[in-house]
Amino acid sequence: MRKIITLLFCALILSWTTIYVHADMGPKPELKITLTHAPNEAYYLDLLVDSEYLIDEPIDNTKYNASMIEQLRSLEIDGWYPALVNGTSLRMHGKLEGTLTGGKMIHQFGYHIPDRFRIIVVTASGKTTVSDVITLESFYTALSFNAINGEITKPSLIMLYAIQIFSTLIPTLILEFLVLLIFKLYSKRNLIVFLIMNIVTQIFLTFTVNATLITTGLLGAIFVLLLVEGLIWIFEIIVVWKFFDKQKRTSVRISYALIANILSFIMGFVLIFIQSTWM
């Protein structure tokens, strides 16, 4: 019992420290753009955003081609502003240059992404390609952008949701299963309950948050995510208490649920921190 209390206390302290130090982080969306028919010359890719997101923090032009930067600003007259070039109130992470991965140019944006945006590509020879308006529909968005005609290709929402579910489900299962072993709660019955519980909660979380994102925008989705996370904590405590076998005391089962969820929560913040650091 002392070990359980100590583990619970350490997890709570770690959780508080993580939230305190990285309180501005929270859950963050991710945008991955695969550039098809990429230019055979130097180019920049940026996101065009509405003026409501604009702040006066321009990019350091001395590091970039001045004429290409001006090309990125070419649509400002229509109320669209290049996010990386001008800076935005959303503190979005990303780079004008892409990364060659598997023979394709990849551009990644994260931390905060506007609810609606356009993609713009400019080349050293003066060509500009702009997409239609894109609306954020999921926390993880992957799309292809044709640098010749500006066409956008997006996978189905079901595919995006599946990616989100598995990207969070697998790490959660691994971590919480290790905690299950530490608490000596492993049994065939507990394993079945453990798997069903996590699969159901991850599916519910993904579809609820993304539905809110579509209907109310990013801030609403973040609020709902935090609310749903709290409900999931309560739900999993009840499930573990009621449906795990009774070989271990109630206090042990509930302590497991608390610590497993706290550690999963911390892992989420760590992954977000690593992602935002690499971008």
C-alpha positions as CSV (number, residue, x, y, z in Angstrom):
1,M,0.0,0.0,0.0
2,R,2.9,2.3,0.7
3,K,4.3,1.7,-2.8
4,I,0.9,2.6,-4.3
5,I,0.6,5.8,-2.3
6,T,4.1,6.8,-3.2
7,L,3.5,6.1,-6.9
8,L,0.3,8.1,-6.8
9,F,2.0,11.0,-5.0
10,C,4.9,11.1,-7.5
11,A,2.5,10.9,-10.5
12,L,0.4,13.8,-9.1
13,I,3.5,15.9,-8.5
14,L,4.8,15.1,-12.0
15,S,1.4,15.9,-13.5
16,W,1.3,19.3,-11.7
17,T,4.8,20.1,-12.7
18,T,4.2,19.3,-16.3
19,I,1.0,21.4,-16.4
20,Y,2.7,24.3,-14.6
21,V,5.8,24.4,-16.8
22,H,4.0,23.8,-20.1
23,A,0.6,25.4,-19.2
24,D,0.5,27.2,-22.6
25,M,0.8,23.9,-24.5
26,G,-2.4,22.0,-24.2
27,P,-3.6,19.7,-27.0
28,K,-2.4,20.9,-30.3
29,P,-3.4,20.1,-33.9
30,E,-1.0,19.0,-36.6
31,L,-1.0,19.7,-40.3
32,K,1.1,17.7,-42.8
33,I,1.3,18.9,-46.4
34,T,2.8,16.7,-49.1
35,L,3.8,18.8,-52.1
36,T,3.2,17.0,-55.4
37,H,4.8,18.2,-58.6
38,A,7.2,20.2,-56.5
39,P,9.2,22.9,-58.3
40,N,12.6,22.0,-59.7
41,E,13.9,25.3,-58.2
42,A,14.0,27.0,-54.9
43,Y,10.5,27.7,-53.5
44,Y,8.7,28.7,-50.3
45,L,5.4,27.4,-48.9
46,D,3.3,29.3,-46.4
47,L,-0.2,29.3,-45.1
48,L,-2.4,32.3,-45.9
49,V,-4.6,33.4,-43.0
50,D,-7.3,36.0,-42.4
51,S,-6.3,39.4,-41.0
52,E,-7.9,38.5,-37.6
53,Y,-4.8,36.3,-36.9
54,L,-2.3,38.8,-38.0
55,I,0.3,40.4,-35.6
56,D,3.3,42.6,-36.3
57,E,6.1,40.0,-35.9
58,P,7.6,39.7,-39.4
59,I,10.0,37.0,-40.3
60,D,13.8,37.9,-40.5
61,N,14.0,38.7,-44.2
62,T,17.8,38.6,-44.2
63,K,17.7,34.8,-44.0
64,Y,15.4,34.5,-47.1
65,N,15.1,35.5,-50.7
66,A,13.6,39.0,-50.6
67,S,11.7,38.8,-53.9
68,M,10.1,35.4,-52.9
69,I,9.0,36.9,-49.6
70,E,7.3,39.7,-51.5
71,Q,5.6,37.1,-53.7
72,L,4.2,35.5,-50.5
73,R,2.8,38.9,-49.6
74,S,1.1,39.3,-53.0
75,L,-2.4,38.4,-51.8
76,E,-2.4,40.8,-48.9
77,I,-4.6,43.2,-50.9
78,D,-7.3,40.5,-50.8
79,G,-7.1,40.2,-47.0
80,W,-4.9,37.0,-46.9
81,Y,-1.6,37.2,-45.1
82,P,1.3,34.7,-45.1
83,A,1.3,33.3,-41.6
84,L,5.0,32.5,-41.2
85,V,6.2,35.6,-43.0
86,N,4.0,38.1,-41.0
87,G,3.6,36.2,-37.7
88,T,0.2,35.2,-36.2
89,S,-1.5,35.4,-32.9
90,L,-1.7,31.6,-33.0
91,R,2.0,31.1,-32.5
92,M,2.1,28.5,-35.3
93,H,5.2,26.4,-35.9
94,G,6.4,25.6,-39.4
95,K,9.0,26.3,-42.0
96,L,9.0,27.9,-45.4
97,E,11.2,25.2,-46.8
98,G,10.1,21.6,-46.9
99,T,11.8,18.4,-45.9
100,L,12.6,15.7,-48.5
101,T,11.1,12.5,-47.2
102,G,10.7,9.4,-49.3
103,G,11.3,11.3,-52.5
104,K,8.6,13.8,-51.6
105,M,8.7,17.3,-50.2
106,I,6.9,17.5,-46.8
107,H,5.8,20.6,-44.9
108,Q,4.6,20.3,-41.3
109,F,2.8,22.9,-39.2
110,G,1.8,22.6,-35.6
111,Y,1.2,24.1,-32.2
112,H,-1.7,26.3,-33.3
113,I,-3.3,26.2,-36.7
114,P,-6.0,28.5,-38.0
115,D,-9.5,27.1,-38.5
116,R,-9.4,28.2,-42.1
117,F,-6.4,28.9,-44.4
118,R,-5.0,28.7,-47.9
119,I,-1.7,27.3,-49.1
120,I,0.6,29.4,-51.2
121,V,3.8,28.3,-53.0
122,V,6.2,30.8,-54.7
123,T,9.3,30.0,-56.7
124,A,12.5,31.7,-57.4
125,S,11.5,32.3,-61.1
126,G,8.3,34.2,-60.0
127,K,5.6,31.6,-60.2
128,T,2.8,31.7,-57.5
129,T,0.3,28.9,-56.8
130,V,-2.5,29.3,-54.3
131,S,-5.1,26.8,-53.1
132,D,-8.8,27.3,-52.4
133,V,-9.8,27.9,-48.7
134,I,-9.2,24.9,-46.5
135,T,-11.2,24.3,-43.3
136,L,-9.7,22.4,-40.4
137,E,-11.7,19.3,-39.8
138,S,-9.6,17.2,-37.5
139,F,-6.7,17.6,-35.0
140,Y,-4.5,15.6,-37.4
141,T,-4.8,16.8,-41.0
142,A,-2.8,15.3,-43.9
143,L,-3.2,16.5,-47.4
144,S,-1.5,16.8,-50.8
145,F,-1.0,20.1,-52.6
146,N,-0.3,20.2,-56.4
147,A,2.3,22.9,-56.9
148,I,1.3,23.3,-60.6
149,N,-2.5,23.8,-60.5
150,G,-3.2,24.3,-56.7
151,E,-5.4,21.3,-56.4
152,I,-5.9,19.9,-52.9
153,T,-6.3,16.1,-52.2
154,K,-7.4,15.1,-48.8
155,P,-7.9,11.6,-47.4
156,S,-11.4,10.7,-46.0
157,L,-12.2,11.9,-42.5
158,I,-12.6,8.3,-41.4
159,M,-9.0,7.7,-42.4
160,L,-7.8,10.8,-40.5
161,Y,-9.8,9.8,-37.4
162,A,-8.3,6.2,-37.7
163,I,-4.8,7.7,-37.8
164,Q,-5.6,9.8,-34.7
165,I,-7.1,6.9,-32.8
166,F,-4.2,4.6,-33.4
167,S,-1.5,7.2,-32.8
168,T,-2.9,7.8,-29.3
169,L,-4.2,4.3,-28.6
170,I,-1.0,2.4,-29.1
171,P,1.2,4.5,-26.8
172,T,-1.7,4.6,-24.2
173,L,-2.1,0.8,-24.3
174,I,1.7,0.2,-23.9
175,L,2.0,2.6,-21.0
176,E,-1.1,1.6,-19.1
177,F,-0.4,-2.1,-19.6
178,L,3.0,-1.7,-18.0
179,V,1.3,0.1,-15.1
180,L,-1.1,-2.9,-14.9
181,L,1.8,-5.2,-14.6
182,I,3.4,-3.1,-11.9
183,F,0.2,-3.2,-9.8
184,K,0.1,-7.0,-10.4
185,L,-3.4,-6.7,-11.8
186,Y,-2.8,-8.8,-14.9
187,S,-5.4,-11.5,-15.6
188,K,-7.3,-12.6,-18.6
189,R,-10.5,-10.9,-17.4
190,N,-8.6,-7.7,-16.5
191,L,-6.8,-7.7,-19.9
192,I,-10.1,-7.9,-21.8
193,V,-11.7,-5.1,-19.7
194,F,-8.5,-3.0,-20.2
195,L,-8.5,-3.4,-24.0
196,I,-12.3,-2.7,-24.4
197,M,-12.1,0.3,-22.0
198,N,-9.3,2.0,-23.9
199,I,-10.6,1.3,-27.4
200,V,-14.0,2.7,-26.5
201,T,-12.6,5.8,-24.8
202,Q,-10.2,6.6,-27.6
203,I,-12.9,6.3,-30.3
204,F,-15.3,8.5,-28.2
205,L,-12.6,11.1,-27.5
206,T,-11.5,11.3,-31.2
207,F,-15.0,11.7,-32.7
208,T,-16.3,14.0,-30.0
209,V,-13.3,16.4,-30.2
210,N,-13.2,16.5,-34.0
211,A,-17.0,17.0,-34.3
212,T,-16.6,20.0,-32.0
213,L,-13.6,21.2,-34.1
214,I,-15.7,21.2,-37.2
215,T,-18.7,22.9,-35.6
216,T,-17.2,25.5,-33.2
217,G,-13.5,25.8,-34.1
218,L,-10.2,25.1,-32.4
219,L,-10.8,26.8,-29.1
220,G,-14.1,24.9,-28.6
221,A,-12.4,21.6,-29.5
222,I,-9.7,22.2,-26.9
223,F,-12.2,22.9,-24.2
224,V,-14.3,19.8,-25.1
225,L,-11.1,17.7,-25.2
226,L,-10.2,18.7,-21.6
227,L,-13.8,18.1,-20.5
228,V,-13.9,14.7,-22.1
229,E,-10.5,13.8,-20.7
230,G,-11.9,14.4,-17.2
231,L,-15.0,12.4,-17.9
232,I,-12.8,9.5,-19.2
233,W,-10.8,9.6,-16.0
234,I,-14.1,9.1,-14.0
235,F,-15.4,6.5,-16.4
236,E,-12.2,4.4,-16.2
237,I,-12.0,4.6,-12.5
238,I,-15.6,3.2,-12.3
239,V,-14.9,0.5,-14.9
240,V,-11.7,-0.7,-13.1
241,W,-13.5,-0.6,-9.8
242,K,-16.6,-2.5,-11.0
243,F,-15.3,-4.9,-13.7
244,F,-11.7,-5.8,-12.8
245,D,-11.5,-9.1,-10.9
246,K,-11.7,-8.7,-7.1
247,Q,-8.4,-10.4,-6.3
248,K,-6.9,-7.0,-5.4
249,R,-8.4,-4.5,-3.0
250,T,-10.6,-1.7,-4.2
251,S,-7.9,0.9,-3.2
252,V,-5.4,-0.9,-5.4
253,R,-7.7,-1.0,-8.5
254,I,-8.6,2.7,-8.1
255,S,-5.0,3.7,-7.5
256,Y,-4.1,1.9,-10.7
257,A,-6.7,3.8,-12.7
258,L,-5.6,7.1,-11.3
259,I,-1.9,6.6,-11.9
260,A,-2.4,5.1,-15.4
261,N,-4.5,8.1,-16.5
262,I,-2.1,10.6,-15.0
263,L,0.9,9.0,-16.7
264,S,-0.9,8.9,-20.0
265,F,-1.8,12.6,-19.6
266,I,1.9,13.4,-18.9
267,M,3.0,11.3,-21.9
268,G,0.7,13.4,-24.1
269,F,2.3,16.6,-22.9
270,V,5.8,15.2,-23.4
271,L,4.9,14.1,-27.0
272,I,3.5,17.5,-27.7
273,F,6.6,19.1,-26.3
274,I,8.9,16.9,-28.4
275,Q,6.9,17.6,-31.5
276,S,6.8,21.4,-31.0
277,T,10.6,21.4,-30.3
278,W,11.4,19.5,-33.5
279,M,9.2,21.8,-35.7
